[in-house]
Amino acid sequence: MKVLKFGGTSVGSPERIQNLAQLVQSDEPRIIVLSAMAGTTNSLVEITEFLYNKEMEKADEKITELEGKYRERIEELFKSEEGKSKGNELITSHFNYIRNFVYRSFTVLQEKAILAQGELISTAFFHYYLSEIGVDSVLLPALSFMRIDKDGEPDSYYIKENIERELSQHTNQKLFITQGFICRNIYGEVDNLKRGGSDYTASLIGAAIQSEEVQIWTDIDGFHNNDPRCVENTRALKQLSFDEAAELAYFGAKIMHPSSIVPCKQWSIPVRLKNTLSPSDEGTLISDALEGKGIKAIAAKDGITAVKIKSGRMLLAYGFLRKVFEIFEIYKTPIDMITTSEVAISLTVDDSTHISEIESELVKFGAVEIDNDQSIICVVGDFISESAGSAKKVMEALEDIPLRMISYGGSKHNISVLVNQEDKVKALRALSNHLF
């Protein structure tokens, strides 16, 4: 059985839904994971913000606006009166639930439940459409098997046991539709996976059922060897290892979230990135195999903050790094890159929410410098084993770019450099011209 995930644009219009219905039909068993219709989650977030701020009239207006868009989709998509009736009943039910919070108290627990409505609507909507065109499918409720533990991490044992139970009730069915992103927490309340969203759902399901392959369908044809928004004539990569794909995903390639790769990597389940606009293209295959040597791709991550701590007390002092890292741990701020000398530490973070509090703690150890608006550029490939000179090529390409930090040797799959955000595009183009 394969697991296929489709994002919000794939169910964002009647034409896209019709195309999707053709894509998912197959003689082989499949589980289809769907996101909310494009734009829905953003609208639901706006609604929850209005509710938080007690702006009930604005919340009601936004609810009515979003409901109207769904009513239009129903009229455009469904041809039969039965289909239109079922679709409108679905919308009435879900939007009555959302609108109910305009008239009563609202808490963070209700926020998660409201955000879940997008996926619940899109999957039922698609299930009804398949029924209208004569395609048999089963609506598999993610809230019956997808759960996170007390730490917010997926409960793999629970997921495996419960999805197998759900599937066992439909042994003769080949097409299943389920929701991405949403889940329950350890208390049984509606929650979500946050990191990786629907991609993560697909990967977790793939691992739970030991899927033949997990496919992530988007509107681009896989990982590219550079950022096509900044560099011309990029090309899609046919194959990447799990580690290489994780590096690219983490350091800026937006096609998928790095967390979503982990469950499939653990069980060696191939992940294929496919293009809904070109379904015959084989896309990018991510697997255990490490094929090809040398440099494969480049990615960039904006919004980076660089922190430098300089202290004479660091010289030959054990425990100094631990004390510094503990401050970032206290404020739950992950570190991306780090370089050290005898008297200084430089590191980067991509979440500056608590940077002022962190700075006030770090000054106890020495002088602190903070640079905002930085970019990490990550060059990915197989560098250390059998690929001499890769680091030299990268540095030669960037000889005209001021480099704030360099990270090499922490992984055999990447060389990372930190540059001013205003130099990012120039650096990406220089690397592309020099390396490819």
C-alpha positions, -999 to +999 in steps of 0.1 A: +000+000+000+012+035-009+006+067+010+000+099-011-001+133+004-016+163-014-014+199-002-041+227-001-036+238-037-046+203-049-081+208-034-081+246-038-105+248-068-131+226-086-106+220-114-079+209-090-103+186-072-114+170-105-077+165-115-070+150-081-098+126-084-082+112-116-048+111-100-058+090-070-076+062-089-055+030-091-058-007-088-033-007-060-044+002-024-037+038-014-042+061+016-047+097+005-037+124+030-052+158+024-045+193+038-071+219+042-082+238+010-057+266+001-062+297+023-085+280+048-060+276+076-050+312+074-086+323+075-092+301+105-062+315+123-076+350+117-109+339+132-093+325+163-073+358+167-106+378+165-121+355+191-091+358+214-094+396+212-131+395+218-137+411+184-168+389+179-183+410+150-151+407+130-149+370+138-185+365+126-178+384+094-148+363+086-167+331+093-194+342+069-169+351+043-151+317+045-184+298+045-195+317+014-164+305-005-172+269+004-208+273-008-195+286-041-172+256-045-201+233-039-222+249-067-192+248-090-181+212-083-212+191-077-236+184-106-263+163-088-288+178-064-278+150-039-242+160-041-250+197-036-273+188-007-247+167+011-220+193+005-242+221+019-251+200+050-214+194+056-206+231+054-236+240+076-225+216+103-188+227+104-195+264+103-222+262+129-196+246+151-171+275+144-197+302+148-208+288+181-176+303+197-188+338+188-214+334+215-195+316+243-160+315+260-130+307+239-097+291+250-065+276+234-081+242+234-109+255+212-083+271+189-069+237+179-104+223+173-112+253+150-080+249+130-089+212+125-121+221+106-101+228+074-089+192+071-121+177+082-140+197+056-116+191+027-115+153+032-153+149+035-157+173+005-134+151-016-150+119-004-184+132-014-171+142-049-156+107-055-189+092-046-207+114-071-184+104-099-187+067-089-154+061-073-156+041-041-136+054-011-135+052+026-132+083+048-106+073+075-108+097+105-073+107+116-087+116+150-093+079+156-056+069+152-033+099+151-021+109+186+008+128+202+022+121+237+027+145+267+058+159+250+040+167+218+057+139+199+038+113+178+028+082+198+040+056+172+027+025+190-008+041+194-008+052+158+002+017+145-023-002+166-052+021+158-047+026+121-044-011+116-077-015+135-093+011+112-080-005+080-090-040+091-127-029+091-124-023+053-105-053+040-120-051+005-114-014+000-085+001-020-089+039-016-088+056+018-090+094+024-077+109+057-067+142+072-032+155+075-019+178+103-047+171+129-045+146+158-055+141+194-032+147+224-027+124+254-059+138+270-080+131+239-083+167+229-081+178+193-045+190+186-021+191+156+014+179+146+027+215+140+061+207+125+057+192+091+019+192+091+004+169+065+038+157+053+045+144+088+011+127+089+019+109+056+053+098+069+039+086+102+012+066+084+037+051+060+059+040+089+029+026+108+017+004+079+052-003+065+042+013+033+057+005-001+063+042-007+052+076+006+046+102-020+045+139-013+026+157-042+032+195-047+031+219-076+069+216-082+089+187-095+110+177-065+141+191-048+160+214-071+198+219-071+193+255-062+165+280-053+146+285-085+132+318-071+167+333-071+186+313-097+178+306-133+180+272-150+179+250-119+171+213-123+152+188-103+173+161-085+163+125-093+177+109-061+187+120-026+196+101+006+175+107+037+204+127+052+209+149+022+171+156+019+169+164+056+198+189+052+182+206+022+147+207+039+161+221+072+183+248+055+156+264+034+142+241+006+105+247+012+092+216-005+089+196+027+096+198+064+127+180+077+107+163+106+085+146+080+114+125+067+123+110+101+097+082+104+103+069+069+141+071+074+137+050+106+120+022+086+138+027+053+106+035+035+112+055+003+097+090-001+090+103-035+083+140-043+059+143-072+044+172-092+006+173-096+010+194-127+033+168-143+022+134-128+042+113-153+075+128-141+093+105-117+102+133-093+128+131-065+132+098-048+145+099-012+159+067+002+187+050+021+208+049-011+236+074-014+242+078-051+267+101-067+296+119-052+304+156-047+281+186-046+244+180-054+224+210-043+223+244-025+196+258-002+193+290+018+175+299+050+166+336+058+157+353+091+188+340+109+202+358+140+239+354+148+251+355+184+288+359+194+300+355+230+336+367+237+351+359+270+387+355+284+372+331+309+365+307+282+402+300+277+409+263+288+377+264+309+357+232+309+319+235+313+318+269+296+299+256+265+274+237+287+265+269+306+260+288+273+238+260+258+218+257+290+206+293+284+192+284+250+177+253+264+159+273+291+143+295+264+136+266+241+156+281+213+174+256+190+209+264+176+216+259+139+253+266+134+282+269+159+319+278+156+344+283+184+378+297+192+398+298+224+380+330+235+348+332+216+317+312+205+296+322+175+263+305+168+230+311+150+193+307+157+163+310+135+139+318+163+146+352+178+115+353+201+135+352+233+168+368+220+167+398+244+163+375+274+190+352+261+213+382+256+207+394+292+218+360+305+248+357+281+264+390+292+272+374+325+299+354+306+314+381+285+308+406+256+278+397+234+273+408+198+241+401+179+236+404+142+201+401+127+190+397+090+215+369+082+211+339+059+225+304+061+236+289+028+239+251+028+258+232+001+247+196+002+264+165-012+289+138-003+319+158+006+343+140+029+344+105+015+360+103-020+353+139-029+385+159-023+384+196-031+347+202-025+353+227+003+378+245-019+353+249-047+327+264-023+352+289-009+364+299-043+328+305-055+322+328-025+355+347-026+337+380-032+310+374-005+317+384+031+313+353+053+302+357+089+306+320+098+317+287+082+306+252+093+323+222+079+329+187+092+299+184+115+282+163+088+297+147+057+267+159+038+270+197+040+291+228+041+272+258+056+281+295+055+265+325+071+261+357+050+243+390+053+207+384+040+213+411+013+242+390-001+221+358-003+210+360-039+245+370-051+260+340-032+235+315-046+242+326-081+279+326-076+277+290-062+255+279-091+278+293-117+310+279-101+297+245-090+272+235-116 
